[in-house]
Amino acid sequence: MNLVVVLLCMAGGAALVVSIGGLKRLRWAHLATYGSPLLLLSLRNYTGSWHASATFAALELSLVVGYCGALLESRRKRTNRGRKQRRARRAQVPAVVTFVGLLSAYHFYKVGIPILSGDPEHARLVIGASGLFGLPSRMYLYGTFVACALAVSDAWRRQIPVTRDKWVRVAFAVLVATRLLSGFKSGVFQAFLFGLLIFIVGSNGIPLRRNLWRFVIIAAIASSAVFLVGATYQSYRSAGTSLWSSLERRVTTQSAAGVAVVIADPRLHLGDNRPALVMDEEYLVNEYSHLGSPHPYGFTRLVAADLSGSNPSTDVAIAPVTTSGAGELFYDFRYGAILVLMLWGVIIAKVEKIGAVARARPLAFSAACTFLQMSLDVVSKGDTVYQILNWTLTFLFLTGFAVVLRALRTFPRSTPSARPGHTSWSPTASASDSTDGGTKIDLGNSLSSDHSPRADDPWGADSRRRP
């Protein structure tokens, strides 16, 4: 494998991205692969050969091929034309956003605010200490994203500009504040990418020419947060080099180290022959439910221990590493991971299309955004089982919470029946409806007017009614 192979792989991926409007509209594939060229060069510098870079490029390319192929196919099939849309329902957005914000605040109250602590680098990793079965920590880590997707979709449902909707502002304020206080360097940048993801799904891609200056400004602000938070890390202060050099080493050498280990033949020296997905599944099941035999570490900790020369079974703190979803799948399936990633890309494109159709149905739209954000986290960070488990549990809890609230608000209330011989007034009653025994009330018109979507309403909801 040499430089020519890698350049051909990158050129092929770029051609595919351009074929779906990559130079005109921003897509999910851009968010998933924007850091791949730098990682490929870092792998080359870390390993001293192009073999690992070429392998990783082939894995990333297979994901892009599946995504682009499914997206191009959906362009030919105009399945949305003439399809009747179901009536959109309220998702109880104010209650959900308030609930997520309060539990996030409770989490910081119990464990402290990492960015204000003496050692944010280690305080940010204290996540599960807030108790309540991990609910506050999940709302802080994942629920804030789900709440933003719900709020934006609900604003579209009510046909209110997103920038003017109060609960959209509150939801994104909670998201950005929690990312900034979390002590994670890329927290604010992650919030920026999720905002892009929401509008990519809802708008079927974001036009680049009209919005490029907005992207540059917001990305510059989000990137400045990386330097501000990174300046508080003790390891960067004591490195003896500038902050820029420390951050450069983090995004190049340290990012490539974990990927290089799993793409090589790690079973020769890691000391554990279990597949990565099985290793994480056994560890997390025991960690969350205390069922089954105890497994003291997951796959990411095993790789980090190999790089640092530590024992993964001990309680010693080990700096986490990035293995990437492609690297973990290659560790388990070797070159069969190419087919797995290609299928995954097809599913991502299908889910993105579903989210575009359901942009004014908050629960369906937030489900699509949750899956796409989970896929971004898996592609960029790894920890496949951990990401799938926590994103799914958080989404199911919040949607269940919203459904229960909606059911309670719409629960039929009993009304006192009319006394014999007493005539009740009704706005739909007429003089011909009155009899000696009382008044007959015709509810047909009111039911049809309140619950039947208009034929000319594209999302199945009357635009004149804004609940």
C-alpha positions as a Markdown table, in Angstrom:
| # | Residue | x | y | z |
|---|---|---|---|---|
| 1 | Met | 0.0 | 0.0 | 0.0 |
| 2 | Asn | 1.5 | 3.4 | -0.9 |
| 3 | Leu | 0.5 | 7.0 | -1.2 |
| 4 | Val | -1.1 | 6.5 | -4.7 |
| 5 | Val | -3.6 | 4.0 | -3.2 |
| 6 | Val | -4.6 | 6.4 | -0.5 |
| 7 | Leu | -4.9 | 9.4 | -2.8 |
| 8 | Leu | -7.1 | 7.3 | -5.2 |
| 9 | Cys | -9.3 | 6.3 | -2.2 |
| 10 | Met | -9.7 | 9.9 | -1.1 |
| 11 | Ala | -10.3 | 11.1 | -4.7 |
| 12 | Gly | -13.0 | 8.5 | -5.1 |
| 13 | Gly | -14.7 | 9.5 | -1.9 |
| 14 | Ala | -14.5 | 13.1 | -2.8 |
| 15 | Ala | -16.1 | 12.4 | -6.2 |
| 16 | Leu | -19.0 | 10.5 | -4.5 |
| 17 | Val | -19.6 | 13.3 | -2.1 |
| 18 | Val | -19.6 | 15.9 | -4.9 |
| 19 | Ser | -22.0 | 13.7 | -6.9 |
| 20 | Ile | -24.7 | 14.2 | -4.2 |
| 21 | Gly | -24.3 | 17.9 | -4.3 |
| 22 | Gly | -21.3 | 18.1 | -2.0 |
| 23 | Leu | -20.2 | 21.5 | -3.4 |
| 24 | Lys | -23.7 | 23.0 | -3.1 |
| 25 | Arg | -25.3 | 21.4 | 0.0 |
| 26 | Leu | -24.0 | 20.3 | 3.3 |
| 27 | Arg | -24.8 | 16.6 | 4.1 |
| 28 | Trp | -24.3 | 14.1 | 6.8 |
| 29 | Ala | -21.3 | 12.6 | 5.0 |
| 30 | His | -19.5 | 15.9 | 5.4 |
| 31 | Leu | -19.9 | 15.9 | 9.1 |
| 32 | Ala | -18.8 | 12.3 | 9.4 |
| 33 | Thr | -15.7 | 12.5 | 7.3 |
| 34 | Tyr | -14.4 | 16.1 | 7.6 |
| 35 | Gly | -11.5 | 15.0 | 9.9 |
| 36 | Ser | -10.6 | 11.9 | 7.8 |
| 37 | Pro | -7.8 | 13.4 | 5.7 |
| 38 | Leu | -6.0 | 14.6 | 8.8 |
| 39 | Leu | -6.4 | 11.2 | 10.5 |
| 40 | Leu | -5.0 | 9.5 | 7.4 |
| 41 | Leu | -1.9 | 11.6 | 7.4 |
| 42 | Ser | -1.5 | 11.1 | 11.2 |
| 43 | Leu | -1.8 | 7.4 | 10.8 |
| 44 | Arg | 1.0 | 7.5 | 8.2 |
| 45 | Asn | 3.2 | 9.5 | 10.5 |
| 46 | Tyr | 2.5 | 7.4 | 13.6 |
| 47 | Thr | 3.0 | 3.9 | 12.0 |
| 48 | Gly | 5.6 | 4.9 | 9.4 |
| 49 | Ser | 3.8 | 3.2 | 6.5 |
| 50 | Trp | 0.7 | 3.8 | 4.4 |
| 51 | His | -0.9 | 0.4 | 5.2 |
| 52 | Ala | -3.0 | 1.6 | 8.1 |
| 53 | Ser | -4.0 | 4.7 | 6.3 |
| 54 | Ala | -5.0 | 2.8 | 3.2 |
| 55 | Thr | -7.1 | 0.4 | 5.3 |
| 56 | Phe | -8.8 | 3.2 | 7.2 |
| 57 | Ala | -9.5 | 5.0 | 3.9 |
| 58 | Ala | -11.1 | 1.9 | 2.4 |
| 59 | Leu | -13.4 | 1.6 | 5.5 |
| 60 | Glu | -14.4 | 5.3 | 5.4 |
| 61 | Leu | -15.0 | 5.0 | 1.7 |
| 62 | Ser | -17.3 | 2.1 | 2.1 |
| 63 | Leu | -19.5 | 4.1 | 4.5 |
| 64 | Val | -19.6 | 7.0 | 2.0 |
| 65 | Val | -20.4 | 4.6 | -0.9 |
| 66 | Gly | -23.4 | 3.1 | 0.9 |
| 67 | Tyr | -24.6 | 6.6 | 2.0 |
| 68 | Cys | -24.3 | 8.2 | -1.4 |
| 69 | Gly | -25.7 | 5.2 | -3.3 |
| 70 | Ala | -28.9 | 5.2 | -1.1 |
| 71 | Leu | -29.2 | 9.0 | -1.4 |
| 72 | Leu | -29.0 | 9.0 | -5.1 |
| 73 | Glu | -31.5 | 6.2 | -5.4 |
| 74 | Ser | -34.0 | 8.1 | -3.2 |
| 75 | Arg | -33.7 | 11.0 | -5.6 |
| 76 | Arg | -35.0 | 8.9 | -8.4 |
| 77 | Lys | -37.9 | 7.6 | -6.4 |
| 78 | Arg | -40.2 | 10.5 | -5.5 |
| 79 | Thr | -42.0 | 8.5 | -2.9 |
| 80 | Asn | -43.2 | 11.5 | -1.0 |
| 81 | Arg | -45.3 | 12.9 | -3.8 |
| 82 | Gly | -49.0 | 12.4 | -3.2 |
| 83 | Arg | -48.5 | 10.8 | 0.2 |
| 84 | Lys | -51.0 | 11.8 | 2.8 |
| 85 | Gln | -49.3 | 13.2 | 5.9 |
| 86 | Arg | -50.6 | 12.3 | 9.3 |
| 87 | Arg | -51.6 | 15.0 | 11.7 |
| 88 | Ala | -48.7 | 16.2 | 13.8 |
| 89 | Arg | -49.2 | 16.1 | 17.6 |
| 90 | Arg | -47.8 | 18.1 | 20.4 |
| 91 | Ala | -44.6 | 16.6 | 21.9 |
| 92 | Gln | -44.9 | 18.5 | 25.2 |
| 93 | Val | -41.7 | 20.4 | 24.3 |
| 94 | Pro | -41.8 | 22.9 | 27.2 |
| 95 | Ala | -42.1 | 20.1 | 29.8 |
| 96 | Val | -39.3 | 18.0 | 28.1 |
| 97 | Val | -36.9 | 21.0 | 27.8 |
| 98 | Thr | -37.5 | 22.0 | 31.4 |
| 99 | Phe | -37.1 | 18.4 | 32.6 |
| 100 | Val | -33.8 | 18.0 | 30.8 |
| 101 | Gly | -32.5 | 21.3 | 32.0 |
| 102 | Leu | -33.4 | 20.6 | 35.6 |
| 103 | Leu | -31.8 | 17.2 | 35.6 |
| 104 | Ser | -28.7 | 18.6 | 34.0 |
| 105 | Ala | -28.5 | 21.2 | 36.7 |
| 106 | Tyr | -29.0 | 18.5 | 39.3 |
| 107 | His | -26.1 | 16.5 | 37.8 |
| 108 | Phe | -23.8 | 19.5 | 38.2 |
| 109 | Tyr | -25.1 | 20.1 | 41.7 |
| 110 | Lys | -24.1 | 16.6 | 42.7 |
| 111 | Val | -20.8 | 16.2 | 41.0 |
| 112 | Gly | -19.7 | 19.8 | 40.7 |
| 113 | Ile | -19.0 | 21.9 | 37.6 |
| 114 | Pro | -15.9 | 20.5 | 35.9 |
| 115 | Ile | -14.8 | 23.7 | 34.2 |
| 116 | Leu | -14.7 | 25.5 | 37.5 |
| 117 | Ser | -12.9 | 22.7 | 39.4 |
| 118 | Gly | -9.2 | 22.6 | 40.1 |
| 119 | Asp | -8.7 | 19.8 | 37.6 |
| 120 | Pro | -11.2 | 19.9 | 34.7 |
| 121 | Glu | -9.3 | 17.3 | 32.8 |
| 122 | His | -10.2 | 14.6 | 35.3 |
| 123 | Ala | -13.4 | 16.1 | 36.8 |
| 124 | Arg | -15.1 | 15.9 | 33.4 |
| 125 | Leu | -14.8 | 12.1 | 33.5 |
| 126 | Val | -16.8 | 11.8 | 36.8 |
| 127 | Ile | -20.2 | 11.3 | 35.2 |
| 128 | Gly | -22.2 | 8.6 | 37.0 |
| 129 | Ala | -21.8 | 10.0 | 40.5 |
| 130 | Ser | -25.0 | 12.0 | 40.3 |
| 131 | Gly | -27.1 | 8.9 | 41.1 |
| 132 | Leu | -30.8 | 8.4 | 40.3 |
| 133 | Phe | -29.9 | 5.3 | 38.2 |
| 134 | Gly | -27.8 | 7.5 | 35.9 |
| 135 | Leu | -30.8 | 9.5 | 34.7 |
| 136 | Pro | -29.3 | 13.0 | 35.4 |
| 137 | Ser | -26.0 | 12.1 | 33.7 |
| 138 | Arg | -27.8 | 10.8 | 30.6 |
| 139 | Met | -30.0 | 13.9 | 30.4 |
| 140 | Tyr | -26.9 | 16.0 | 30.6 |
| 141 | Leu | -24.9 | 14.0 | 28.0 |
| 142 | Tyr | -27.6 | 12.9 | 25.6 |
| 143 | Gly | -31.0 | 14.4 | 26.6 |
| 144 | Thr | -30.0 | 17.9 | 25.8 |
| 145 | Phe | -29.5 | 16.9 | 22.1 |
| 146 | Val | -32.9 | 15.1 | 21.9 |
| 147 | Ala | -34.6 | 18.2 | 23.5 |
| 148 | Cys | -33.2 | 20.5 | 20.8 |
| 149 | Ala | -34.5 | 18.2 | 18.0 |
| 150 | Leu | -37.9 | 18.1 | 19.6 |
| 151 | Ala | -38.0 | 21.9 | 20.0 |
| 152 | Val | -37.0 | 22.6 | 16.4 |
| 153 | Ser | -39.5 | 20.1 | 14.9 |
| 154 | Asp | -42.3 | 21.5 | 17.1 |
| 155 | Ala | -41.5 | 25.0 | 15.9 |
| 156 | Trp | -41.8 | 23.8 | 12.3 |
| 157 | Arg | -45.0 | 22.0 | 13.2 |
| 158 | Arg | -46.5 | 25.3 | 14.5 |
| 159 | Gln | -45.0 | 27.1 | 11.5 |
| 160 | Ile | -43.0 | 29.5 | 13.6 |
| 161 | Pro | -39.5 | 30.6 | 12.6 |
| 162 | Val | -37.0 | 28.6 | 14.5 |
| 163 | Thr | -34.9 | 31.6 | 15.6 |
| 164 | Arg | -38.0 | 33.3 | 17.1 |
| 165 | Asp | -39.3 | 30.3 | 19.1 |
| 166 | Lys | -38.7 | 30.6 | 22.8 |
| 167 | Trp | -38.3 | 26.9 | 23.6 |
| 168 | Val | -35.8 | 26.4 | 20.7 |
| 169 | Arg | -33.7 | 29.2 | 22.2 |
| 170 | Val | -34.0 | 27.7 | 25.7 |
| 171 | Ala | -33.1 | 24.2 | 24.4 |
| 172 | Phe | -30.0 | 25.3 | 22.6 |
| 173 | Ala | -28.9 | 27.5 | 25.5 |
| 174 | Val | -29.1 | 24.5 | 27.8 |
| 175 | Leu | -27.1 | 22.4 | 25.2 |
| 176 | Val | -24.3 | 25.0 | 24.8 |
| 177 | Ala | -24.1 | 25.8 | 28.5 |
| 178 | Thr | -23.8 | 22.1 | 29.5 |
| 179 | Arg | -21.2 | 21.5 | 26.8 |
| 180 | Leu | -19.2 | 24.5 | 28.0 |
| 181 | Leu | -19.4 | 23.6 | 31.7 |
| 182 | Ser | -18.7 | 19.9 | 31.0 |
| 183 | Gly | -14.9 | 20.4 | 30.7 |
| 184 | Phe | -14.8 | 18.6 | 27.3 |
| 185 | Lys | -12.7 | 20.5 | 24.8 |
| 186 | Ser | -14.9 | 19.7 | 21.8 |
| 187 | Gly | -18.2 | 20.1 | 23.7 |
| 188 | Val | -19.3 | 23.4 | 22.2 |
| 189 | Phe | -18.1 | 22.3 | 18.7 |
| 190 | Gln | -20.2 | 19.2 | 19.1 |
| 191 | Ala | -23.2 | 21.3 | 19.8 |
| 192 | Phe | -22.5 | 23.3 | 16.7 |
| 193 | Leu | -22.3 | 20.1 | 14.6 |
| 194 | Phe | -25.6 | 18.9 | 16.0 |
| 195 | Gly | -27.3 | 22.2 | 15.1 |
| 196 | Leu | -26.0 | 21.7 | 11.5 |
| 197 | Leu | -27.3 | 18.1 | 11.6 |
| 198 | Ile | -30.8 | 19.2 | 12.6 |
| 199 | Phe | -31.1 | 21.6 | 9.7 |
| 200 | Ile | -29.4 | 19.1 | 7.3 |
| 201 | Val | -32.1 | 16.6 | 8.0 |
| 202 | Gly | -35.0 | 19.1 | 8.1 |
| 203 | Ser | -33.9 | 21.0 | 5.0 |
| 204 | Asn | -32.6 | 18.0 | 2.9 |
| 205 | Gly | -29.1 | 19.5 | 3.0 |
| 206 | Ile | -28.0 | 23.0 | 3.8 |
| 207 | Pro | -27.1 | 25.3 | 0.9 |
| 208 | Leu | -23.4 | 26.1 | 1.3 |
| 209 | Arg | -23.2 | 29.3 | -0.8 |
| 210 | Arg | -25.8 | 31.3 | 1.2 |
| 211 | Asn | -24.8 | 30.0 | 4.6 |
| 212 | Leu | -21.0 | 29.7 | 4.3 |
| 213 | Trp | -20.3 | 32.9 | 6.2 |
| 214 | Arg | -22.5 | 31.8 | 9.1 |
| 215 | Phe | -20.7 | 28.5 | 9.3 |
| 216 | Val | -17.3 | 30.2 | 9.4 |
| 217 | Ile | -18.4 | 32.6 | 12.2 |
| 218 | Ile | -20.0 | 29.9 | 14.4 |
| 219 | Ala | -17.2 | 27.4 | 13.8 |
| 220 | Ala | -14.7 | 30.0 | 14.8 |
| 221 | Ile | -16.5 | 30.7 | 18.0 |
| 222 | Ala | -16.9 | 26.9 | 18.7 |
| 223 | Ser | -13.2 | 26.4 | 18.0 |
| 224 | Ser | -12.2 | 29.1 | 20.3 |
| 225 | Ala | -13.9 | 27.2 | 23.1 |
| 226 | Val | -11.5 | 24.3 | 22.4 |
| 227 | Phe | -8.5 | 26.6 | 23.3 |
| 228 | Leu | -10.3 | 28.1 | 26.3 |
| 229 | Val | -11.1 | 24.7 | 27.8 |
| 230 | Gly | -7.8 | 23.1 | 26.8 |
| 231 | Ala | -5.9 | 25.9 | 28.6 |
| 232 | Thr | -7.4 | 24.5 | 31.9 |
| 233 | Tyr | -5.9 | 21.0 | 31.5 |
| 234 | Gln | -3.0 | 20.1 | 33.8 |
| 235 | Ser | -1.4 | 17.8 | 31.2 |
| 236 | Tyr | -1.2 | 20.6 | 28.7 |
| 237 | Arg | 0.2 | 23.1 | 31.3 |
| 238 | Ser | 2.9 | 20.7 | 32.4 |
| 239 | Ala | 3.8 | 19.5 | 28.9 |
| 240 | Gly | 6.5 | 22.1 | 28.5 |
| 241 | Thr | 5.2 | 23.2 | 25.1 |
| 242 | Ser | 2.7 | 25.7 | 23.9 |
| 243 | Leu | -1.1 | 25.1 | 24.0 |
| 244 | Trp | -1.2 | 24.9 | 20.2 |
| 245 | Ser | 1.4 | 22.2 | 20.2 |
| 246 | Ser | -0.4 | 20.2 | 22.8 |
| 247 | Leu | -3.7 | 20.4 | 20.9 |
| 248 | Glu | -2.0 | 19.6 | 17.7 |
| 249 | Arg | -0.5 | 16.4 | 19.3 |
| 250 | Arg | -3.9 | 15.5 | 20.6 |
| 251 | Val | -5.7 | 15.7 | 17.2 |
| 252 | Thr | -2.9 | 14.0 | 15.3 |
| 253 | Thr | -0.6 | 11.6 | 17.2 |
| 254 | Gln | -3.0 | 10.7 | 20.0 |
| 255 | Ser | -6.0 | 10.3 | 17.7 |
| 256 | Ala | -4.0 | 8.0 | 15.4 |
| 257 | Ala | -2.6 | 5.8 | 18.2 |
| 258 | Gly | -5.9 | 4.1 | 19.1 |
| 259 | Val | -6.9 | 3.6 | 15.5 |
| 260 | Ala | -3.5 | 2.2 | 14.6 |
| 261 | Val | -3.6 | -0.4 | 17.3 |
| 262 | Val | -7.0 | -1.8 | 16.3 |
| 263 | Ile | -6.3 | -1.7 | 12.6 |
| 264 | Ala | -3.0 | -3.6 | 13.1 |
| 265 | Asp | -3.2 | -7.2 | 14.4 |
| 266 | Pro | -3.9 | -6.3 | 18.0 |
| 267 | Arg | -4.9 | -9.8 | 19.2 |
| 268 | Leu | -1.2 | -10.7 | 19.2 |
| 269 | His | -0.4 | -8.4 | 22.1 |
| 270 | Leu | -3.7 | -7.1 | 23.7 |
| 271 | Gly | -4.1 | -10.3 | 25.7 |
| 272 | Asp | -7.9 | -10.7 | 25.2 |
| 273 | Asn | -9.2 | -12.5 | 22.1 |
| 274 | Arg | -12.9 | -11.5 | 22.6 |
| 275 | Pro | -14.5 | -9.4 | 19.9 |
| 276 | Ala | -14.7 | -5.7 | 20.7 |
| 277 | Leu | -18.5 | -5.7 | 20.5 |
| 278 | Val | -18.8 | -8.7 | 22.8 |
| 279 | Met | -16.3 | -7.3 | 25.2 |
| 280 | Asp | -18.2 | -4.0 | 25.6 |
| 281 | Glu | -21.6 | -5.7 | 25.7 |
| 282 | Glu | -20.5 | -8.0 | 28.6 |
| 283 | Tyr | -18.9 | -5.1 | 30.4 |
| 284 | Leu | -21.8 | -2.7 | 30.1 |
| 285 | Val | -24.5 | -5.3 | 31.0 |
| 286 | Asn | -22.7 | -6.1 | 34.2 |
| 287 | Glu | -22.0 | -2.4 | 34.9 |
| 288 | Tyr | -25.6 | -1.3 | 34.5 |
| 289 | Ser | -27.6 | -4.3 | 35.7 |
| 290 | His | -25.0 | -6.3 | 37.7 |
| 291 | Leu | -26.1 | -9.4 | 35.9 |
| 292 | Gly | -23.7 | -12.1 | 34.6 |
| 293 | Ser | -20.1 | -12.5 | 35.4 |
| 294 | Pro | -18.1 | -9.3 | 36.1 |
| 295 | His | -15.8 | -8.0 | 33.4 |
| 296 | Pro | -13.6 | -5.2 | 34.7 |
| 297 | Tyr | -13.0 | -3.4 | 31.5 |
| 298 | Gly | -14.3 | -2.6 | 28.0 |
| 299 | Phe | -12.5 | -2.6 | 24.7 |
| 300 | Thr | -11.4 | 1.1 | 24.7 |
| 301 | Arg | -9.8 | 0.7 | 28.1 |
| 302 | Leu | -8.0 | -2.4 | 26.9 |
| 303 | Val | -6.5 | -0.4 | 24.0 |
| 304 | Ala | -5.6 | 2.5 | 26.2 |
| 305 | Ala | -3.9 | 0.2 | 28.7 |
| 306 | Asp | -1.9 | -1.4 | 25.9 |
| 307 | Leu | -0.7 | 2.0 | 24.7 |
| 308 | Ser | 0.2 | 3.2 | 28.3 |
| 309 | Gly | 1.7 | -0.2 | 29.4 |
| 310 | Ser | -0.9 | -0.5 | 32.2 |
| 311 | Asn | -3.1 | -3.3 | 33.5 |
| 312 | Pro | -6.7 | -2.8 | 32.3 |
| 313 | Ser | -8.1 | -4.8 | 35.3 |
| 314 | Thr | -6.8 | -2.4 | 37.9 |
| 315 | Asp | -8.5 | 0.7 | 39.2 |
| 316 | Val | -5.7 | 3.0 | 38.1 |
| 317 | Ala | -6.8 | 5.9 | 36.0 |
| 318 | Ile | -6.0 | 5.5 | 32.3 |
| 319 | Ala | -6.3 | 8.3 | 29.7 |
| 320 | Pro | -9.0 | 7.3 | 27.2 |
| 321 | Val | -8.2 | 6.8 | 23.6 |
| 322 | Thr | -10.2 | 7.1 | 20.3 |
| 323 | Thr | -10.6 | 3.9 | 18.4 |
| 324 | Ser | -13.3 | 5.0 | 15.9 |
| 325 | Gly | -16.3 | 2.9 | 14.8 |
| 326 | Ala | -14.5 | 1.8 | 11.6 |
| 327 | Gly | -11.6 | 0.6 | 13.6 |
| 328 | Glu | -13.7 | -1.4 | 16.0 |
| 329 | Leu | -15.6 | -3.0 | 13.2 |
| 330 | Phe | -12.4 | -3.9 | 11.5 |
| 331 | Tyr | -11.0 | -5.4 | 14.7 |
| 332 | Asp | -14.1 | -7.7 | 14.8 |
| 333 | Phe | -14.8 | -8.5 | 11.2 |
| 334 | Arg | -11.5 | -7.6 | 9.4 |
| 335 | Tyr | -12.3 | -6.8 | 5.8 |
| 336 | Gly | -15.9 | -7.9 | 6.2 |
| 337 | Ala | -16.3 | -4.5 | 8.0 |
| 338 | Ile | -16.4 | -2.9 | 4.5 |
| 339 | Leu | -19.7 | -4.6 | 3.8 |
| 340 | Val | -21.0 | -3.7 | 7.3 |
| 341 | Leu | -20.1 | -0.1 | 6.9 |
| 342 | Met | -21.6 | 0.0 | 3.4 |
| 343 | Leu | -24.9 | -1.3 | 4.8 |
| 344 | Trp | -24.7 | 1.2 | 7.7 |
| 345 | Gly | -24.3 | 4.0 | 5.2 |
| 346 | Val | -27.4 | 2.9 | 3.3 |
| 347 | Ile | -29.4 | 2.9 | 6.6 |
| 348 | Ile | -28.1 | 6.4 | 7.5 |
| 349 | Ala | -29.3 | 7.8 | 4.2 |
| 350 | Lys | -32.7 | 6.1 | 4.6 |
| 351 | Val | -33.1 | 7.5 | 8.1 |
| 352 | Glu | -32.1 | 11.0 | 6.9 |
| 353 | Lys | -34.8 | 10.8 | 4.2 |
| 354 | Ile | -37.4 | 9.7 | 6.8 |
| 355 | Gly | -36.4 | 12.7 | 9.0 |
| 356 | Ala | -36.9 | 15.1 | 6.1 |
| 357 | Val | -40.4 | 13.8 | 5.5 |
| 358 | Ala | -41.3 | 13.9 | 9.2 |
| 359 | Arg | -39.7 | 17.3 | 9.9 |
| 360 | Ala | -42.9 | 18.6 | 11.5 |
| 361 | Arg | -43.6 | 15.5 | 13.5 |
| 362 | Pro | -41.4 | 16.0 | 16.6 |
| 363 | Leu | -41.1 | 12.5 | 17.9 |
| 364 | Ala | -40.3 | 11.0 | 14.5 |
| 365 | Phe | -37.9 | 13.8 | 13.6 |
| 366 | Ser | -36.1 | 13.6 | 16.9 |
| 367 | Ala | -35.8 | 9.8 | 16.5 |
| 368 | Ala | -34.1 | 10.4 | 13.1 |
| 369 | Cys | -31.7 | 13.1 | 14.5 |
| 370 | Thr | -30.9 | 10.9 | 17.5 |
| 371 | Phe | -29.9 | 8.0 | 15.3 |
| 372 | Leu | -27.8 | 10.2 | 13.0 |
| 373 | Gln | -26.0 | 11.9 | 15.9 |
| 374 | Met | -25.4 | 8.5 | 17.5 |
| 375 | Ser | -23.9 | 7.4 | 14.1 |
| 376 | Leu | -21.6 | 10.4 | 14.1 |
| 377 | Asp | -20.4 | 9.6 | 17.6 |
| 378 | Val | -19.7 | 6.0 | 16.7 |
| 379 | Val | -17.9 | 6.9 | 13.5 |
| 380 | Ser | -15.7 | 9.6 | 15.2 |
| 381 | Lys | -15.2 | 8.1 | 18.6 |
| 382 | Gly | -15.9 | 4.4 | 18.7 |
| 383 | Asp | -17.5 | 2.8 | 21.8 |
| 384 | Thr | -20.2 | 1.4 | 19.5 |
| 385 | Val | -22.1 | -0.6 | 22.2 |
| 386 | Tyr | -21.9 | 2.2 | 24.7 |
| 387 | Gln | -23.2 | 4.9 | 22.3 |
| 388 | Ile | -26.0 | 2.7 | 21.0 |
| 389 | Leu | -27.1 | 1.8 | 24.5 |
| 390 | Asn | -27.1 | 5.2 | 26.0 |
| 391 | Trp | -28.6 | 7.1 | 23.1 |
| 392 | Thr | -31.4 | 4.6 | 22.8 |
| 393 | Leu | -32.2 | 4.6 | 26.5 |
| 394 | Thr | -32.2 | 8.4 | 26.7 |
| 395 | Phe | -34.5 | 8.8 | 23.6 |
| 396 | Leu | -36.9 | 6.1 | 24.8 |
| 397 | Phe | -37.2 | 7.7 | 28.2 |
| 398 | Leu | -37.8 | 11.2 | 26.9 |
| 399 | Thr | -40.3 | 10.1 | 24.3 |
| 400 | Gly | -42.1 | 8.0 | 26.9 |
| 401 | Phe | -42.1 | 11.0 | 29.2 |
| 402 | Ala | -43.6 | 13.2 | 26.4 |
| 403 | Val | -46.2 | 10.6 | 25.5 |
| 404 | Val | -47.4 | 10.1 | 29.1 |
| 405 | Leu | -47.7 | 13.9 | 29.6 |
| 406 | Arg | -49.7 | 14.2 | 26.3 |
| 407 | Ala | -52.0 | 11.4 | 27.4 |
| 408 | Leu | -52.6 | 13.1 | 30.8 |
| 409 | Arg | -53.4 | 16.4 | 29.1 |
| 410 | Thr | -55.9 | 14.9 | 26.7 |
| 411 | Phe | -57.4 | 12.4 | 29.2 |
| 412 | Pro | -61.3 | 12.9 | 28.9 |
| 413 | Arg | -62.8 | 14.7 | 31.9 |
| 414 | Ser | -66.2 | 13.6 | 33.1 |
| 415 | Thr | -68.9 | 16.3 | 33.0 |
| 416 | Pro | -72.1 | 16.4 | 35.1 |
| 417 | Ser | -75.1 | 15.1 | 33.2 |
| 418 | Ala | -78.1 | 17.3 | 32.7 |
| 419 | Arg | -80.9 | 17.0 | 35.3 |
| 420 | Pro | -84.2 | 15.6 | 34.1 |
| 421 | Gly | -86.4 | 18.4 | 32.8 |
| 422 | His | -83.4 | 20.8 | 32.6 |
| 423 | Thr | -82.5 | 22.4 | 29.3 |
| 424 | Ser | -78.7 | 22.8 | 28.8 |
| 425 | Trp | -77.4 | 25.4 | 26.4 |
| 426 | Ser | -75.0 | 24.3 | 23.6 |
| 427 | Pro | -73.4 | 26.5 | 20.9 |
| 428 | Thr | -74.4 | 23.8 | 18.3 |
| 429 | Ala | -77.9 | 23.4 | 19.5 |
| 430 | Ser | -80.8 | 25.0 | 17.6 |
| 431 | Ala | -84.4 | 25.6 | 18.3 |
| 432 | Ser | -85.4 | 22.4 | 16.5 |
| 433 | Asp | -83.1 | 20.4 | 18.7 |
| 434 | Ser | -85.1 | 21.1 | 21.9 |
| 435 | Thr | -87.5 | 18.6 | 23.3 |
| 436 | Asp | -89.4 | 18.3 | 26.5 |
| 437 | Gly | -86.8 | 16.0 | 28.0 |
| 438 | Gly | -83.8 | 18.2 | 27.4 |
| 439 | Thr | -81.5 | 19.3 | 24.6 |
| 440 | Lys | -79.8 | 17.1 | 22.0 |
| 441 | Ile | -76.2 | 18.2 | 21.2 |
| 442 | Asp | -74.7 | 17.5 | 17.9 |
| 443 | Leu | -70.9 | 17.0 | 18.3 |
| 444 | Gly | -70.3 | 15.9 | 14.7 |
| 445 | Asn | -69.2 | 19.3 | 13.4 |
| 446 | Ser | -66.9 | 20.1 | 16.3 |
| 447 | Leu | -65.2 | 16.7 | 16.1 |
| 448 | Ser | -64.6 | 16.9 | 12.4 |
| 449 | Ser | -63.3 | 20.4 | 12.6 |
| 450 | Asp | -60.9 | 19.7 | 15.4 |
| 451 | His | -59.5 | 16.4 | 14.4 |
| 452 | Ser | -59.6 | 16.3 | 10.6 |
| 453 | Pro | -56.5 | 17.6 | 8.8 |
| 454 | Arg | -57.0 | 20.0 | 6.0 |
| 455 | Ala | -56.3 | 18.7 | 2.5 |
| 456 | Asp | -54.1 | 21.6 | 1.6 |
| 457 | Asp | -51.9 | 21.3 | 4.8 |
| 458 | Pro | -48.7 | 19.6 | 3.8 |
| 459 | Trp | -47.9 | 18.4 | 7.3 |
| 460 | Gly | -51.5 | 17.4 | 8.3 |
| 461 | Ala | -52.0 | 20.3 | 10.7 |
| 462 | Asp | -54.0 | 23.5 | 10.3 |
| 463 | Ser | -51.6 | 26.3 | 9.9 |
| 464 | Arg | -54.1 | 28.8 | 11.3 |
| 465 | Arg | -54.2 | 26.9 | 14.6 |
| 466 | Arg | -51.1 | 27.3 | 16.7 |
| 467 | Pro | -51.6 | 25.3 | 19.9 |
